[in-house]
């Protein structure tokens, strides 16, 4: 009888292993399809962003190519518009990639589908540190500011993430709901500190407020270069973090059982996520919810393995920011007022920051996830 039972048990284990192997194969095939599709989507959005602009300034692909390949043969308007739009689009892609991967890492680390840089206070920490440095920090040569701010934002993000984790651990086991509540609390305190710092900002308050909302309006090729350098610097740490985050996703006991020290593994993952967030925040400001939405859009397709999910979420995040930036550049409040037959003199012709549209989308998505998680 025992032999029959053991045979059935081995058969069930073999069937389960075959089904799991089949599922993994399907997800890898989906990933192999999703990555080129997402890359083409991002490329298409970059081209669309370069072609279409506010008002009547619309370029053709031939004009864009001429402005890039042969500036002497292109008009001044073509060169300026192409460089301004392409630098902004490439920066949007880089910021989205960084935030999307950071969100995937944090969700695995906290084992919580609601975790993201903006929900766990990481974004607020980077923002507060950057604003405090600008307002209260020592004078720095203009050519060194771009190199100092990423370090300052990284320190702020790490302190905020550590505080959120430490307060959550005070109650013993890290509960998903408790983590979100403490993350929101830490983020609220940091936002209040940021508001106090703005009172001392003086003439730079308006520019800082725009930056806090998440703006790509000041994008330049120099900033794109600095963003790219920052992401490349984090790549080695990211490659170390992904396998550790995969283990941490299954719990501390599994991580320890497989011979991996939990605390160093958690530190590596947390530092990688914070650095990615800081690189994005110090470039464009407080853009939120990208790290929440992007992993969810791809997890059902490619699975939770971060070897697939992290790069896929990065490209999905890039596409999200590109799309939101395209809308923010071309959908002005004055245009909406005209469509709704509202007197246009009550609206400004300025464009809203890209962070506003991402917040509207992300807030709705967060409420949907929260309701589904409770259900």
C-alpha positions in Angstrom: 0.0 0.0 0.0 2.8 2.3 0.9 4.6 1.5 -2.4 1.4 2.4 -4.4 1.1 5.7 -2.4 4.7 6.6 -3.1 4.3 5.8 -6.8 1.3 8.1 -6.9 3.2 10.8 -5.0 6.2 10.6 -7.4 3.8 10.7 -10.3 2.1 13.8 -9.0 5.4 15.5 -8.3 6.6 14.7 -11.8 3.4 16.0 -13.3 3.7 19.2 -11.2 7.3 19.7 -12.2 6.4 19.3 -15.9 3.5 21.8 -15.6 5.8 24.3 -13.9 8.4 23.8 -16.5 5.8 24.3 -19.2 4.5 27.5 -17.5 8.1 28.9 -17.3 8.6 28.1 -20.9 5.4 29.9 -21.9 6.4 32.9 -19.8 9.9 33.1 -21.4 8.3 32.9 -24.9 5.9 35.7 -23.9 8.9 37.7 -22.6 10.7 37.2 -25.9 7.7 38.6 -27.7 7.0 41.4 -25.2 10.4 42.9 -25.1 10.7 43.7 -28.9 7.1 44.9 -28.8 7.7 47.3 -26.0 10.9 48.5 -27.6 9.1 49.3 -30.8 6.3 51.0 -28.8 8.9 53.2 -27.1 10.6 54.0 -30.4 7.3 54.8 -32.0 6.4 57.2 -29.2 9.8 58.9 -29.4 9.3 59.5 -33.2 5.7 60.7 -32.6 7.0 63.1 -29.9 9.5 64.5 -32.3 7.0 64.9 -35.1 4.1 66.4 -33.3 4.4 69.6 -31.3 2.2 72.3 -29.7 0.4 74.5 -32.2 1.3 74.3 -35.9 4.9 73.3 -35.5 4.8 69.8 -36.9 7.9 68.2 -38.5 8.1 65.4 -41.0 10.5 62.5 -40.6 12.6 63.9 -43.4 13.0 67.2 -41.6 14.0 65.4 -38.4 16.6 63.4 -40.2 18.0 66.4 -41.9 18.2 68.3 -38.6 20.2 65.4 -37.1 22.3 64.3 -40.1 22.9 67.6 -41.9 22.3 70.6 -39.7 23.7 73.0 -42.3 20.9 72.0 -44.7 18.2 72.3 -42.1 16.4 75.4 -40.9 17.0 76.9 -37.5 13.4 76.0 -36.5 13.9 72.3 -37.5 17.1 72.0 -35.5 15.7 73.6 -32.4 12.5 71.7 -32.4 14.1 68.4 -33.2 16.7 68.7 -30.4 14.2 70.0 -27.9 11.7 67.2 -28.6 14.1 64.3 -28.9 16.0 65.2 -25.8 12.8 65.4 -23.9 11.5 62.1 -25.3 14.8 60.3 -24.6 14.8 61.6 -21.0 11.2 60.5 -20.6 12.3 57.0 -21.7 15.2 56.9 -19.3 13.2 58.1 -16.3 10.4 55.6 -17.0 12.9 52.7 -17.3 14.6 53.6 -14.0 11.3 54.0 -12.1 9.8 50.8 -13.6 12.7 48.7 -12.6 12.8 50.3 -9.1 9.1 49.4 -8.6 9.6 45.8 -9.6 12.5 45.5 -7.1 10.5 47.0 -4.3 7.5 44.9 -4.9 9.7 41.8 -4.7 11.6 43.0 -1.7 8.4 43.9 0.3 6.4 41.0 -1.1 3.7 43.5 -1.7 2.0 44.3 -5.0 1.2 47.8 -3.8 4.8 48.8 -3.1 6.5 51.4 -5.3 9.0 54.3 -4.9 6.2 56.8 -4.4 4.1 54.6 -2.0 7.0 53.5 0.2 8.4 57.1 0.6 11.5 56.6 -1.5 10.5 59.2 -4.0 9.6 61.7 -1.3 13.0 61.1 0.4 14.9 61.9 -2.8 12.7 65.0 -3.4 13.1 66.3 0.1 16.8 65.8 0.2 17.2 67.6 -3.2 15.0 70.5 -2.3 16.7 70.9 1.1 20.1 70.9 -0.6 19.1 73.5 -3.1 17.5 75.8 -0.5 19.9 75.3 2.5 22.9 73.6 1.0 26.3 75.2 0.4 27.0 77.0 -2.9 28.2 74.7 -5.6 29.8 75.7 -8.9 27.2 75.5 -11.7 29.1 72.8 -13.6 29.1 70.6 -10.5 25.4 70.9 -9.5 24.4 68.1 -11.9 26.9 65.7 -10.3 26.0 66.6 -6.7 22.3 66.3 -6.8 22.2 62.6 -7.7 24.2 61.8 -4.6 22.1 64.0 -2.4 18.9 62.4 -3.8 20.3 58.9 -3.3 21.1 59.6 0.4 17.6 61.0 0.9 16.0 58.0 -0.8 18.0 55.5 1.3 17.2 57.3 4.6 13.5 57.3 3.8 13.4 53.7 2.7 15.3 52.6 5.8 12.9 54.5 8.0 9.9 53.0 6.4 11.3 49.5 6.7 12.5 50.0 10.3 9.1 51.4 11.5 7.3 48.5 9.8 9.6 46.0 11.6 8.8 47.5 15.0 5.6 45.5 15.0 7.4 42.2 14.3 6.4 40.7 11.0 6.2 43.0 8.0 2.6 43.1 7.0 1.7 44.5 3.6 -1.0 46.8 4.9 1.2 48.1 7.7 4.0 48.8 5.2 1.8 50.9 3.0 0.4 52.9 5.9 3.9 53.6 7.3 5.2 54.4 3.8 2.4 56.9 3.3 3.1 58.3 6.8 6.8 58.8 6.1 6.0 60.3 2.7 3.6 62.7 4.3 6.1 63.9 6.9 8.8 64.4 4.2 6.3 66.3 2.0 5.6 68.6 4.9 9.4 69.1 5.4 9.6 69.9 1.7 6.8 72.5 2.0 8.6 74.2 4.9 11.8 74.3 2.8 9.9 76.0 0.0 9.1 78.9 2.3 12.8 79.8 2.3 13.2 79.3 -1.5 12.5 82.9 -2.4 12.5 83.6 -6.1 13.1 80.0 -7.0 9.9 78.8 -5.5 7.9 78.7 -8.8 10.6 76.6 -10.6 10.8 74.3 -7.6 7.1 73.8 -7.5 7.0 72.9 -11.2 9.9 70.5 -10.6 8.1 68.9 -7.6 5.2 68.1 -9.9 7.5 66.2 -12.2 8.4 68.2 -15.3 10.4 67.4 -18.4 10.3 71.0 -19.7 13.9 71.7 -19.0 15.3 68.6 -20.7 18.6 69.0 -22.5 21.0 66.6 -24.1 23.4 67.2 -21.2 20.8 66.1 -18.7 20.0 63.1 -20.8 23.7 62.2 -20.7 23.9 62.5 -17.0 20.7 60.4 -16.6 22.2 57.7 -18.8 25.5 57.7 -16.9 23.6 57.3 -13.6 21.6 54.4 -14.9 24.7 52.7 -16.3 26.5 53.1 -13.0 23.6 51.3 -11.2 23.5 48.4 -13.7 26.2 46.3 -12.0 24.3 46.6 -8.7 21.0 45.9 -10.4 22.5 42.6 -11.8 23.4 41.7 -8.3 20.0 42.7 -6.9 17.8 40.8 -9.3 18.7 37.2 -8.2 18.5 38.3 -4.6 15.1 39.9 -5.0 13.9 36.7 -6.6 14.8 34.9 -3.4 13.5 37.5 -1.1 10.2 37.3 -3.0 9.7 33.9 -1.4 10.4 35.0 2.1 13.3 35.2 4.5 13.2 31.5 5.4 13.6 30.4 1.8 16.4 32.9 1.3 18.3 31.7 4.3 17.7 28.1 3.4 19.3 28.6 0.0 22.5 29.9 1.7 21.9 33.7 1.1 22.2 36.1 4.0 18.9 38.0 4.3 20.2 41.3 5.5 22.9 41.9 2.9 20.6 40.7 0.2 17.8 43.1 1.3 20.3 45.9 1.5 21.6 45.3 -2.1 18.0 45.3 -3.5 17.0 48.3 -1.5 20.1 50.3 -2.5 19.6 49.4 -6.2 15.9 50.6 -6.1 16.8 53.8 -4.2 19.6 54.7 -6.6 17.4 54.1 -9.7 14.7 56.3 -8.1 17.2 59.0 -7.1 18.6 59.2 -10.6 15.1 59.8 -12.0 14.0 62.2 -9.3 17.0 64.5 -9.4 16.5 64.8 -13.2 12.8 65.5 -13.5 11.4 65.8 -10.0 8.7 64.0 -8.2 7.2 61.8 -10.8 5.2 59.1 -9.1 3.2 55.9 -9.7 5.3 54.7 -12.6 6.9 52.1 -10.4 3.5 50.9 -9.3 1.8 50.6 -12.7 4.6 49.3 -14.9 5.3 46.0 -13.1 1.6 45.2 -12.8 1.1 45.7 -16.5 3.7 43.0 -17.3 3.5 40.6 -14.4 0.5 38.8 -15.7 2.3 38.3 -19.1 5.9 37.4 -18.1 5.5 36.3 -14.5 7.2 37.5 -11.3 10.7 36.3 -12.1 12.7 39.6 -12.1 15.0 38.4 -14.8 12.0 38.9 -17.1 9.9 41.4 -15.1 12.5 44.0 -14.3 13.6 44.8 -17.9 10.0 44.5 -19.2 8.7 46.8 -16.4 11.5 49.2 -17.3 10.3 49.5 -20.9 6.7 49.6 -19.9 7.6 52.5 -17.5 9.4 54.2 -20.4 6.3 53.9 -22.6 4.1 55.3 -19.8 6.2 58.4 -19.2 6.6 58.9 -23.0 2.8 58.7 -23.5 2.1 61.0 -20.5 4.7 63.5 -21.7 3.2 63.5 -25.2 -0.2 64.3 -23.7 1.1 67.0 -21.4 2.9 68.8 -24.3 -0.1 68.7 -26.6 -3.1 68.9 -24.3 -3.1 72.4 -22.8 -5.8 73.6 -20.3 -6.7 76.4 -22.8 -7.5 73.7 -25.4 -9.7 71.8 -23.0 -11.5 75.1 -22.2 -12.2 75.7 -25.8 -13.6 72.2 -26.3 -15.9 72.6 -23.3 -16.9 76.1 -24.4 -15.4 77.6 -21.3 -14.1 81.2 -21.7 -10.4 80.8 -22.5 -9.3 83.9 -20.6 -9.7 81.9 -17.4 -7.0 79.5 -18.5 -3.3 79.9 -19.2 -1.7 78.7 -22.4 1.0 76.8 -20.4 1.2 73.0 -20.4 0.8 70.9 -17.2 3.7 68.9 -15.9 3.9 65.3 -16.9 3.7 64.3 -13.3 0.1 65.6 -13.1 -1.1 63.2 -15.7 0.8 60.3 -14.2 -0.7 61.1 -10.8 -4.2 61.1 -12.1 -3.6 57.7 -13.8 -1.6 56.3 -11.0 -4.0 57.3 -8.2 -6.9 55.6 -10.0 -4.8 52.5 -10.6 -3.7 52.4 -6.9 -7.3 52.5 -5.7 -8.2 49.7 -8.1 -5.3 47.6 -6.8 -6.2 48.3 -3.2 -9.8 47.3 -3.7 -8.7 44.1 -5.6 -6.2 43.2 -2.9 -8.7 43.6 -0.1 -11.2 41.5 -2.1 
